[in-house]
Amino acid sequence: MKLTSFLSDKELKTRGFKSIGKNVKISKYARFYDTASISIGNNVRIDDFCILSGAINLGSNIHISAYSALYGQYGIEMQDFSGVSPRCTILSASDDFSGEYMVGPMVPEDIRGVNKGKVMIEKYVQVGAGSIIMPGVILAEGSAIGAMSLVKGNADSWSIYAGVPARFLKKRMKTIKKTADTFLHNSES
């Protein structure tokens, strides 16, 4: 079965991305804002109804599943072989809802209390369905986030986290690292 809801290579070139690699599959139903600030590597797939906005750098061999949103006002980086499951939200900025500050994009910034910081998703990281990643978080190499988790702090490498807020559950196997090396070696041959 051939998937036909993706933009053609010609259409991708007209979107004004900062850079775009080879074998990129982007749904016709995904939305992008400030494409001049978005870099996309090779072998990347972005599914239906995703929103990507702001300073976003996607490495290679990445999948962003349907209904996910990446708000990169202060930067989001996803390194090679990382992925985002359906209905995830990654925020590089979030309003302070304590009542001390006004909230919302239509309020002047000087009376808003915005928590902001670049989100880093390192190699081999997988974010489970329905999860939310807050500003400034680093998901270290090989970490995995369970479905429906709220990640407010950094995740250690090769560890599994889940919950609200997300907590360490156990260490994660590194087998995928060797598999990725073999895959890359074979694809270069």
Contact map, one row per residue, 1 for C-alpha under 8 A:
111000000000000000000000000000000000000000000000000000000000000000000000000000000000000000000000000000000000000000000000000000000000000000000000000000000000000000000000000000000000000000000
111100000000000000000000000000000000000000000000000000000000000000000000000000000000000000000000000000000000000000000000000000000000000000000000000000000000000000000000000000000000000000000
111111000000000000000000000000000000000000000000000000000000000000000000000000000000000000000000000000000000000000000000000000000000000000000000000000000000000000000000000000000000000000000
011111000000000000000000000000000000000000000000000000000000000000000000000000000000000000000000000000000000000000000000000000000000000000000000000000000000000000000000000000000000000000000
001111100000000000000000001110000000000000000000000000000000000000000000000000000000000000000000000000000000000000000000000000000000000000000000000000000000000000000000000000000000000000000
001111110000000000000000111100000000000000000000000000000000000000000000000000000000000000000000000000000000000000000000000000000000000000000000000000000000000000000000000000000000000000000
000011111111000000000000111100000000000000000000000000000000000000000000000000000000000000000000000000000000000000000000000000000000000000000000000000000000000000000000000000000000000000000
000001111111000000000000000000000000000000000000000000000000000000000000000000000000000000000000000000000000000000000000000000000000000000000000000000000000000000000000000000000000000000000
000000111111100000000001000000000000000000000000000000000000000000000000000000000000000000000000000000000000000000000000000000000000000000000000000000000000000000000000000000000000000000000
000000111111110000000000000000000000000000000000000000000000000000000000000000000000000000000000000000000000000000000000000000000000000000000000000000000000000000000000000000000000000000000
000000111111111000000000000000000000000000000000000000000000000000000000000000000000000000000000000000000000000000000000000000000000000000000000000000000000000000000000000000000000000000000
000000111111111000000000000000000000000000000000000000000000000000000000000000000000000000000000000000000000000000000000000000000000000000000000000000000000000000000000000000000000000000000
000000001111111110010000000000000000000000000000000000000000000000000000000000000000000000000000000000000000000000000000000000000000000000000000000000000000000000000000000000000000000000000
000000000111111100000000000000000000000000000000000000000000000000000000000000000000000000000000000000000000000000000000000000000000000000000000000000000000000000000000000000000000000000000
000000000011111110000000000000000010000000000000000000000000000000000000000000000000000000000000000000000000000000000000000000000000000000000000000000000000000000000000000000000000000000000
000000000000111111000000000000000011000000000000000000000000000000000000000000000000000000000000000000000000000000000000000000000000000000000000000000000000000000000000000000000000000000000
000000000000101111110000000000000011111100000000000000000000000000000000000000000000000000000000000000000000000000000000000000000000000000000000000000000000000000000000000000000000000000000
000000000000000111110000000000000011111000000000000000000000000000000000000000000000000000000000000000000000000000000000000000000000000000000000000000000000000000000000000000000000000000000
000000000000000011111000000000000000011110000000000000000000000000000000000000000000000000000000000000000000000000000000000000000000000000000000000000000000000000000000000000000000000000000
000000000000100011111101000000000000001111000000000000000000000000000000000000000000000000000000000000000000000000000000000000000000000000000000000000000000000000000000000000000000000000000
000000000000000000111111000000000000000111100000000000000000000000000000000000000000000000000000000000000000000000000000000000000000000000000000000000000000000000000000000000000000000000000
000000000000000000011111000000000000000011100000000000000000000000000000000000000000000000000000000000000000000000000000000000000000000000000000000000000000000000000000000000000000000000000
000000000000000000001111100000000000000001110000000000000000000000000000000000000000000000000000000000000000000000000000000000000000000000000000000000000000000000000000000000000000000000000
000000001000000000011111110000000000000111111000000000000000000000000000000000000000000000000000000000000000000000000000000000000000000000000000000000000000000000000000000000000000000000000
000001100000000000000011111000000000000000111100000000000000000000000000000000000000000000000000000000000000000000000000000000000000000000000000000000000000000000000000000000000000000000000
000001100000000000000001111101000000000000011110000000000000000000000000000000000000000000000000000000000000000000000000000000000000000000000000000000000000000000000000000000000000000000000
000011100000000000000000111111000000000000000111100000000000000000000000000000000000000000000000000000000000000000000000000000000000000000000000000000000000000000000000000000000000000000000
000011100000000000000000011111000000000000000001000000000000000000000000000000000000000000000000000000000000000000000000000000000000000000000000000000000000000000000000000000000000000000000
000010000000000000000000001111100000000000000011110000000000000000000000000000000000000000000000000000000000000000000000000000000000000000000000000000000000000000000000000000000000000000000
000000000000000000000000011111110000000000000111111000000000000000000000000000000000000000000000000000000000000000000000000000000000000000000000000000000000000000000000000000000000000000000
000000000000000000000000000011111000000000000000111100000000000000000000000000000000000000000000000000000000000000000000000000000000000000000000000000000000000000000000000000000000000000000
000000000000000000000000000001111110000000000000001110000000000000000000000000000000000000000000000000000000000000000000000000000000000000000000000000000000000000000000000000000000000000000
000000000000000000000000000000111110000000000000001111000000000000000000000000000000000000000000000000000000000000000000000000000000000000000000000000000000000000000000000000000000000000000
000000000000000000000000000000011111110000000000000011100000000000000000000000000000000000000000000000000000000000000000000000000000000000000000000000000000000000000000000000000000000000000
000000000000001111000000000000011111110000000000000011000000000000000000000000000000000000000000000000000000000000000000000000000000000000000000000000000000000000000000000000000000000000000
000000000000000111000000000000000111110000000000000000000000000000000000000000000000000000000000000000000000000000000000000000000000000000000000000000000000000000000000000000000000000000000
000000000000000011000000000000000111111000000000000001110000000000000000000000000000000000000000000000000000000000000000000000000000000000000000000000000000000000000000000000000000000000000
000000000000000011100000000000000111111100000000000011111100000000000000000000000000000000000000000000000000000000000000000000000000000000000000000000000000000000000000000000000000000000000
000000000000000011110000000000000000111110000000000000011100000000000000000000000000000000000000000000000000000000000000000000000000000000000000000000000000000000000000000000000000000000000
000000000000000010111001000000000000011111010000000000001111000000000000000000000000000000000000000000000000000000000000000000000000000000000000000000000000000000000000000000000000000000000
000000000000000000111101000000000000001111110000000000000111100000000000000000000000000000000000000000000000000000000000000000000000000000000000000000000000000000000000000000000000000000000
000000000000000000011111000000000000000111110000000000000011100000000000000000000000000000000000000000000000000000000000000000000000000000000000000000000000000000000000000000000000000000000
000000000000000000001111100000000000000011111000000000000001110000000000000000000000000000000000000000000000000000000000000000000000000000000000000000000000000000000000000000000000000000000
000000000000000000000011110000000000000111111100000000000001111000000000000000000000000000000000000000000000000000000000000000000000000000000000000000000000000000000000000000000000000000000
000000000000000000000001110000000000000000111110000000000000011100000000000000000000000000000000000000000000000000000000000000000000000000000000000000000000000000000000000000000000000000000
000000000000000000000000111001000000000000011111010000000000001111000000000000000000000000000000000000000000000000000000000000000000000000000000000000000000000000000000000000000000000000000
000000000000000000000000011011000000000000001111110000000000000111100000000000000000000000000000000000000000000000000000000000000000000000000000000000000000000000000000000000000000000000000
000000000000000000000000001111000000000000000111110000000000000011100000000000000000000000000000000000000000000000000000000000000000000000000000000000000000000000000000000000000000000000000
000000000000000000000000001011100000000000000011111000000000000001110000000000000000000000000000000000000000000000000000000000000000000000000000000000000000000000000000000000000000000000000
000000000000000000000000000011100000000000000111111100000000000111111000000000000000000000000000000000000000000000000000000000000000000000000000000000000000000000000000000000000000000000000
000000000000000000000000000001111000000000000000111110000000000000111110000000000000000000000000000000000000000000000000000000000000000000000000000000000000000000000000000000000000000000000
000000000000000000000000000000111000000000000000011111010000000000001111000000000000000000000000000000000000000000000000000000000000000000000000000000000000000000000000000000000000000000000
000000000000000000000000000000011110010000000000001111110000000000000111100000000000000000000000000000000000000000000000000000000000000000000000000000000000000000000000000000000000000000000
000000000000000000000000000000001110110000000000000111110000000000000011111000000000000000000000000000000000000000000000000000000000000000000000000000000000000000000000000000000000000000000
000000000000000000000000000000000100110000000000000011111000000000000001111100000000000000000000000000000000000000000000000000000000000000000000000000000000000000000000000000000000000000000
000000000000000000000000000000000000111000000000000111111100000000000001001110000000000000000000000000000000000000000000000000000000000000000000000000000000000000000000000000000000000000000
000000000000000000000000000000000000011100000000000000111110000000000000001111000000000000000000000000000000000000000000000000000000000000000000000000000000000000000000000000000000000000000
000000000000000000000000000000000000011110000000000000011111010000000000000011110000000000000000000000000000000000000000000000000000000000000000000000000000000000000000000000000000000000000
000000000000000000000000000000000000000111000000000000001111110000000000000011111000000000000000000000000000000000000000000000000000000000000000000000000000000000000000000000000000000000000
000000000000000000000000000000000000000111110000000000000111110000000000000000111000000000000000000000000000000000000000000000000000000000000000000000000000000000000000000000000000000000000
000000000000000000000000000000000000000011110000000000000011111000000000000000011100000000000000000000000000000000000000000000000000000000000000000000000000000000000000000000000000000000000
000000000000000000000000000000000000000000111000000000000111111100000000000001111110000000000000000000000000000000000000000000000000000000000000000000000000000000000000000000000000000000000
000000000000000000000000000000000000000000011100000000000000111110000000000000000111000000000000000000000000000000000000000000000000000000000000000000000000000000000000000000000000000000000
000000000000000000000000000000000000000000001110010000000000011111010000000000000011110000000000000000000000000000000000000000000000000000000000000000000000000000000000000000000000000000000
000000000000000000000000000000000000000000000111010000000000001111110000000000000011111000000000000000000000000000000000000000000000000000000000000000000000000000000000000000000000000000000
000000000000000000000000000000000000000000000111110000000000000111110000000000000000111000000000000000000000000000000000000000000000000000000000000000000000000000000000000000000000000000000
000000000000000000000000000000000000000000000011111000000000000011111000000000000000011100000000000000000000000000000000000000000000000000000000000000000000000000000000000000000000000000000
000000000000000000000000000000000000000000000000111000000000000111111100000000000001111110000000000000000000000000000000000000000000000000000000000000000000000000000000000000000000000000000
000000000000000000000000000000000000000000000000011100000000000000111110000000000000001111000000000000000000000000000000000000000000000000000000000000000000000000000000000000000000000000000
000000000000000000000000000000000000000000000000001110000000000000011111000100000000000011100000000000000000000000000000000000000000000000000000000000000000000000000000000000000000000000000
000000000000000000000000000000000000000000000000001111000000000000001111100100000000000011111000000000000000000000000000000000000000000000000000000000000000000000000000000000000000000000000
000000000000000000000000000000000000000000000000000111110000000000000111111100000000000000111000000000000000000000000100000000000000000000000000000000000000000000000000000000000000000000000
000000000000000000000000000000000000000000000000000011100000000000000011111000000000000000011000000000000000000000000000000000000000000000000000000000000000000000000000000000000000000000000
000000000000000000000000000000000000000000000000000001100000000000000001111100000000000000011000000000000000000000011100000000000000000000000000000000000000000000000000000000000000000000000
000000000000000000000000000000000000000000000000000001111000000000000001111110000000000000010000000000000000000000001110000000000000000000000000000000000000000000000000000000000000000000000
000000000000000000000000000000000000000000000000000000111000000000000111011111000000000000010000000000000000000000000111100000000000000000000000000000000000000000000000000000000000000000000
000000000000000000000000000000000000000000000000000000011110000000000000001111100000000000000000000000000000000000000111110000000000000000000000000000000000000000000000000000000000000000000
000000000000000000000000000000000000000000000000000000001110010000000000000111110100000000000000000000000000000000000001111000000000000000000000000000000000000000000000000000000000000000000
000000000000000000000000000000000000000000000000000000000111010000000000000011111100000000000000000000000000000000000000111100000000000000000000000000000000000000000000000000000000000000000
000000000000000000000000000000000000000000000000000000000111110000000000000001111100000000000000000000000000000000000000011100000000000000000000000000000000000000000000000000000000000000000
000000000000000000000000000000000000000000000000000000000011110000000000000000111110000000000000000000000000000000000000001110000000000000000000000000000000000000000000000000000001000000000
000000000000000000000000000000000000000000000000000000000000111000000000000001111111000000000000000000000000000000000000111111000000000000000000000000000000000000000000000000000000000000000
000000000000000000000000000000000000000000000000000000000000011110000000000000001111100000000000000000000000000000000000000111100000000000000000000000000000000000000000000000000000000000000
000000000000000000000000000000000000000000000000000000000000001110010000000000000111110100000000000000000000000000000000000001111000000000000000000000000000000000000000000000000000000000000
000000000000000000000000000000000000000000000000000000000000000111010000000000000011111100000000000000000000000000000000000001111100000000000000000000000000000000000000000000000000000000000
000000000000000000000000000000000000000000000000000000000000000111110000000000000001111100000000000000000000000000000000000000011100000000000000000000000000000000000000000000000000000000000
000000000000000000000000000000000000000000000000000000000000000011111000000000000000111110000000000000000000000000000000000000001110000000000000000000000000000000000000000000000000000000000
000000000000000000000000000000000000000000000000000000000000000000111000000000000001111111000000000000000000000000000000000000111111000000000000000000000000000000000000000000000000000000000
000000000000000000000000000000000000000000000000000000000000000000011110000000000000001111100000000000000000000000000000000000000111100000000000000000000000000000000000000000000000000000000
000000000000000000000000000000000000000000000000000000000000000000001110000000000000000111110000000000000000000000000010000000000001111000000000000000000000000000000000000000000000000000000
000000000000000000000000000000000000000000000000000000000000000000000111000000000000000011111100000000000000000000000010000000000001111000000000000000000000000000000000000000000000000000000
000000000000000000000000000000000000000000000000000000000000000000000011111100000000000001111100000000000000000000011110000000000000011100000000000000000000000000000000000000000000000000000
000000000000000000000000000000000000000000000000000000000000000000000011110000000000000000111110000000000000000001111000000000000000011000000000000000000000000000000000000000000000000000000
000000000000000000000000000000000000000000000000000000000000000000000000000000000000000000111111000000000000000001110000000000000000011000000000000000000000000000000000000000000000000000000
000000000000000000000000000000000000000000000000000000000000000000000000000000000000000000001111100000110000000111100000000000000000000000000000000000000000000000000000000000000000000000000
000000000000000000000000000000000000000000000000000000000000000000000000000000000000000000000111111110100000000111100000000000000000000000000000000000000000000000000000000000000000000000000
000000000000000000000000000000000000000000000000000000000000000000000000000000000000000000000011111111100000000000000000000000000000000000000000000000000000000000000000000000000000000000000
000000000000000000000000000000000000000000000000000000000000000000000000000000000000000000000001111110000000000000000000000000000000000000000000000000000000000000000000000000000000000000000
000000000000000000000000000000000000000000000000000000000000000000000000000000000000000000000001111111000000000000000000000000000000000000000000000000000000000000000000000000000000000000000
000000000000000000000000000000000000000000000000000000000000000000000000000000000000000000000001111111000000000010000000000000000000000000000000000000000000000000000000000000000000000000000
000000000000000000000000000000000000000000000000000000000000000000000000000000000000000000000001111111100000001110000000000000000000000000000000000000000000000000000000000000000000000000000
000000000000000000000000000000000000000000000000000000000000000000000000000000000000000000000000101111110010001110000000000000000000000000000000000000000000000000000000000000000000000000000
000000000000000000000000000000000000000000000000000000000000000000000000000000000000000000000011100011111010000110000000000000000000000000000000000000000000000000000000000000000000000000000
000000000000000000000000000000000000000000000000000000000000000000000000000000000000000000000010000001111110000100000000000000000000000000000000000000000000000000000000000000000000000000000
000000000000000000000000000000000000000000000000000000000000000000000000000000000000000000000000000000111111100000000000000000000000000000000000000000000000000000000000000000000000000000000
000000000000000000000000000000000000000000000000000000000000000000000000000000000000000000000000000000011111000000000000000000000000000000000000000000000000000000000000000000000000000000000
000000000000000000000000000000000000000000000000000000000000000000000000000000000000000000000000000001111111101100000000000000000000000000000000000000000000000000000000000000000000000000000
000000000000000000000000000000000000000000000000000000000000000000000000000000000000000000000000000000001111111100000000000000000000000000000000000000000000000000000000000000000000000000000
000000000000000000000000000000000000000000000000000000000000000000000000000000000000000000000000000000001011111110000000000000000000000000000000000000000000000000000000000000000000000000000
000000000000000000000000000000000000000000000000000000000000000000000000000000000000000000000000000000000001111110000000000000000000000000000000000000000000000000000000000000000000000000000
000000000000000000000000000000000000000000000000000000000000000000000000000000000000000000000000000011000011111110000000000000000000000000000000000000000000000000000000000000000000000000000
000000000000000000000000000000000000000000000000000000000000000000000000000000000000000000000011000011110011111111000000000000000000000000000000000000000000000000000000000000000000000000000
000000000000000000000000000000000000000000000000000000000000000000000000000000000000000000000011000111100000111111100000000000000000000000000000000000000000000000000000000000000000000000000
000000000000000000000000000000000000000000000000000000000000000000000000000000000000000000001111000000000000000111110000000000000000000000000000000000000000000000000000000000000000000000000
000000000000000000000000000000000000000000000000000000000000000000000000000000000000000000001111000000000000000011111000000000000000001000000000000000000000000000000000000000000000000000000
000000000000000000000000000000000000000000000000000000000000000000000000010000000000000000011100000000000000000001111100000000000000001100000000000000000000000000000000000000000000000000000
000000000000000000000000000000000000000000000000000000000000000000000000011000000000000000011000000000000000000000111110000000000000001110000000000000000000000000000000000000000000000000000
000000000000000000000000000000000000000000000000000000000000000000000001011110000000000000010000000000000000000000011111000000000000001110000000000000000000000000000000000000000000000000000
000000000000000000000000000000000000000000000000000000000000000000000000001110000000000001110000000000000000000000001111100000000000011111000000000000000000000000000000000000000000000000000
000000000000000000000000000000000000000000000000000000000000000000000000000111000000000000000000000000000000000000000111110000000000000111110000000000000000000000000000000000000000000000000
000000000000000000000000000000000000000000000000000000000000000000000000000111100100000000000000000000000000000000000011111010000000000001111000000000000000000000000000000000000000000000000
000000000000000000000000000000000000000000000000000000000000000000000000000011110100000000000000000000000000000000000001111110000000000001111100000000000000000000000000000000000000000000000
000000000000000000000000000000000000000000000000000000000000000000000000000001111100000000000000000000000000000000000000111110000000000000011100000000000000000000000000000000000000000000000
000000000000000000000000000000000000000000000000000000000000000000000000000000111110000000000000000000000000000000000000011111000000000000001110000000000000000000000000000000011000000000000
000000000000000000000000000000000000000000000000000000000000000000000000000000001110000000000000000000000000000000000000111111100000000000111111000000000000000000000000000000000000000000000
000000000000000000000000000000000000000000000000000000000000000000000000000000000111100000000000000000000000000000000000000111110000000000000111100000000000000000000000000000000000000000000
000000000000000000000000000000000000000000000000000000000000000000000000000000000011100100000000000000000000000000000000000011111010000000000001111000000000000000000000000000000000000000000
000000000000000000000000000000000000000000000000000000000000000000000000000000000001110100000000000000000000000000000000000001111110000000000001111110000000000000000000000000000000000000000
000000000000000000000000000000000000000000000000000000000000000000000000000000000001111100000000000000000000000000000000000000111110000000000000011100000000000000000000000000000000000000000
000000000000000000000000000000000000000000000000000000000000000000000000000000000000111110000000000000000000000000000000000000011111000000000000001110000000000000000000000000000000000000000
000000000000000000000000000000000000000000000000000000000000000000000000000000000000001110000000000000000000000000000000000000111111100000000000111111100000000000000000000000000000000000000
000000000000000000000000000000000000000000000000000000000000000000000000000000000000000111100000000000000000000000000000000000000111110000000000000111100000000000000000000000000000000000000
000000000000000000000000000000000000000000000000000000000000000000000000000000000000000011100000000000000000000000000000000000000011111010000000000001110000000000000000000000000000000000000
000000000000000000000000000000000000000000000000000000000000000000000000000000000000000001111100000000000000000000000010000000000001111110000000000001111000000000000000000000000000000000000
000000000000000000000000000000000000000000000000000000000000000000000000000000000000000001111100000000000000000000111110000000000000111110000000000000010000000000000000000000000000000000000
000000000000000000000000000000000000000000000000000000000000000000000000000000000000000000010000000000000000000000011111000000000000011111000000000000000000000000000000000000000000000000000
000000000000000000000000000000000000000000000000000000000000000000000000000000000000000000000000000000000000000000001111000000000000111111100000000000111110000000000000000000000000000000000
000000000000000000000000000000000000000000000000000000000000000000000000000000000000000000000000000000000000000000000011110000000000000111110000000000001110000000000000000000000000000000000
000000000000000000000000000000000000000000000000000000000000000000000000000000000000000000000000000000000000000000000001110010000000000011111010000000000111100000000000000000000000000000000
000000000000000000000000000000000000000000000000000000000000000000000000000000000000000000000000000000000000000000000001111010000000000001111110000000000111110000000000000000000000000000000
000000000000000000000000000000000000000000000000000000000000000000000000000000000000000000000000000000000000000000000000111110000000000000111110000000000001110000000000000000000000000000000
000000000000000000000000000000000000000000000000000000000000000000000000000000000000000000000000000000000000000000000000011111000000000000011111000000000000111000000000000101000000000000000
000000000000000000000000000000000000000000000000000000000000000000000000000000000000000000000000000000000000000000000000000111000000000000111111100000000011111110000000000100000000000000000
000000000000000000000000000000000000000000000000000000000000000000000000000000000000000000000000000000000000000000000000000011110000000000000111110000000000011110000000000100000000000000000
000000000000000000000000000000000000000000000000000000000000000000000000000000000000000000000000000000000000000000000000000001110010000000000011111010000000000111000100000000000000000000000
000000000000000000000000000000000000000000000000000000000000000000000000000000000000000000000000000000000000000000000000000000111010000000000001111110000000000111100000000000000000000000000
000000000000000000000000000000000000000000000000000000000000000000000000000000000000000000000000000000000000000000000000000000111110000000000000111110000000000001000000000000000000000000000
000000000000000000000000000000000000000000000000000000000000000000000000000000000000000000000000000000000000000000000000000000011111000000000000011111000000000001110000000000000000000000000
000000000000000000000000000000000000000000000000000000000000000000000000000000000000000000000000000000000000000000000000000000010111000000000000111111100000000001111100000000000000000000000
000000000000000000000000000000000000000000000000000000000000000000000000000000000000000000000000000000000000000000000000000000000011110000000000000111110000000001111100000000000000000000000
000000000000000000000000000000000000000000000000000000000000000000000000000000000000000000000000000000000000000000000000000000000011110010000000000011111100000000011100000000000000000000000
000000000000000000000000000000000000000000000000000000000000000000000000000000000000000000000000000000000000000000000000000000000000111010000000000001111100000000001100000000000000000000000
000000000000000000000000000000000000000000000000000000000000000000000000000000000000000000000000000000000000000000000000000000000000010011000000000000111110000000000000000000000000000000000
000000000000000000000000000000000000000000000000000000000000000000000000000000000000000000000000000000000000000000000000000000000000000011110000000000111111000000000000000000000000000000000
000000000000000000000000000000000000000000000000000000000000000000000000000000000000000000000000000000000000000000000000000000000000000011110010000000001111101010000001000000000000000000000
000000000000000000000000000000000000000000000000000000000000000000000000000000000000000000000000000000000000000000000000000000000000000000111010000000000111111000000000000000000000000000000
000000000000000000000000000000000000000000000000000000000000000000000000000000000000000000000000000000000000000000000000000000000000000000111110000000000011111000000000000000000000000000000
000000000000000000000000000000000000000000000000000000000000000000000000000000000000000000000000000000000000000000000000000000000000000000011111000000000001111100000000001111000000000000000
000000000000000000000000000000000000000000000000000000000000000000000000000000000000000000000000000000000000000000000000000000000000000000000111000000000011111110000001111100000000000000000
000000000000000000000000000000000000000000000000000000000000000000000000000000000000000000000000000000000000000000000000000000000000000000000011110000000000011111000001111100000000000000000
000000000000000000000000000000000000000000000000000000000000000000000000000000000000000000000000000000000000000000000000000000000000000000000011110000000010001111100111110000000000000000000
000000000000000000000000000000000000000000000000000000000000000000000000000000000000000000000000000000000000000000000000000000000000000000000000111111000000000111111111100000000000000000000
000000000000000000000000000000000000000000000000000000000000000000000000000000000000000000000000000000000000000000000000000000000000000000000000010111000000000011111110000000000000000000000
000000000000000000000000000000000000000000000000000000000000000000000000000000000000000000000000000000000000000000000000000000000000000000000000000111100000000001111110000000000000000000000
000000000000000000000000000000000000000000000000000000000000000000000000000000000000000000000000000000000000000000000000000000000000000000000000000011110000000001111110000000000000000000000
000000000000000000000000000000000000000000000000000000000000000000000000000000000000000000000000000000000000000000000000000000000000000000000000100011110000000011111111000000000000000000000
000000000000000000000000000000000000000000000000000000000000000000000000000000000000000000000000000000000000000000000000000000000000000000000000000000000000000011111111100000000000000000000
000000000000000000000000000000000000000000000000000000000000000000000000000000000000000000000000000000000000000000000000000000000000000000000000000000000010001111000111110000000000000000000
000000000000000000000000000000000000000000000000000000000000000000000000000000000000000000000000000000000000000000000000000000000000000000000000000000000000001111000011111000000000000000000
000000000000000000000000000000000000000000000000000000000000000000000000000000000000000000000000000000000000000000000000000000000000000000000000000000000000001110000001111100000000000000000
000000000000000000000000000000000000000000000000000000000000000000000000000000000000000000000000000000000000000000000000000000000000000000000000000000000000011100000000111110000000000000000
000000000000000000000000000000000000000000000000000000000000000000000000000000000000000000000000000000000000000000000000000000000000000000000111000000000000011100000000011111000000000000000
000000000000000000000000000000000000000000000000000000000000000000000000000000000000000000000000000000000000000000000000000000000000000000000000000000000000010000000000001111110000000000000
000000000000000000000000000000000000000000000000000000000000000000000000000000000000000000000000000000000000000000000000000000000000000000000100000000000000010000000000000111111100000000000
000000000000000000000000000000000000000000000000000000000000000000000000000000000000000000000000000000000000000000000000000000000000000000000000000000000000000000000000000011111110000000000
000000000000000000000000000000000000000000000000000000000000000000000000000000000000000000000000000000000000000000000000000100000000000000000000000000000000000000000000000011111111000000000
000000000000000000000000000000000000000000000000000000000000000000000000000000000000000000000000000000000000000000000000000100000000000000000000000000000000000000000000000001111111100000000
000000000000000000000000000000000000000000000000000000000000000000000000000000000000000000000000000000000000000000000000000000000000000000000000000000000000000000000000000001111111110000000
000000000000000000000000000000000000000000000000000000000000000000000000000000000000000000000000000000000000000000000000000000000000000000000000000000000000000000000000000000111111111000000
000000000000000000000000000000000000000000000000000000000000000000000000000000001000000000000000000000000000000000000000000000000000000000000000000000000000000000000000000000011111111100000
000000000000000000000000000000000000000000000000000000000000000000000000000000000000000000000000000000000000000000000000000000000000000000000000000000000000000000000000000000001111111110000
000000000000000000000000000000000000000000000000000000000000000000000000000000000000000000000000000000000000000000000000000000000000000000000000000000000000000000000000000000000111111111000
000000000000000000000000000000000000000000000000000000000000000000000000000000000000000000000000000000000000000000000000000000000000000000000000000000000000000000000000000000000011111111100
000000000000000000000000000000000000000000000000000000000000000000000000000000000000000000000000000000000000000000000000000000000000000000000000000000000000000000000000000000000001111111110
000000000000000000000000000000000000000000000000000000000000000000000000000000000000000000000000000000000000000000000000000000000000000000000000000000000000000000000000000000000000111111111
000000000000000000000000000000000000000000000000000000000000000000000000000000000000000000000000000000000000000000000000000000000000000000000000000000000000000000000000000000000000011111111
000000000000000000000000000000000000000000000000000000000000000000000000000000000000000000000000000000000000000000000000000000000000000000000000000000000000000000000000000000000000001111111
000000000000000000000000000000000000000000000000000000000000000000000000000000000000000000000000000000000000000000000000000000000000000000000000000000000000000000000000000000000000000111111
000000000000000000000000000000000000000000000000000000000000000000000000000000000000000000000000000000000000000000000000000000000000000000000000000000000000000000000000000000000000000011111
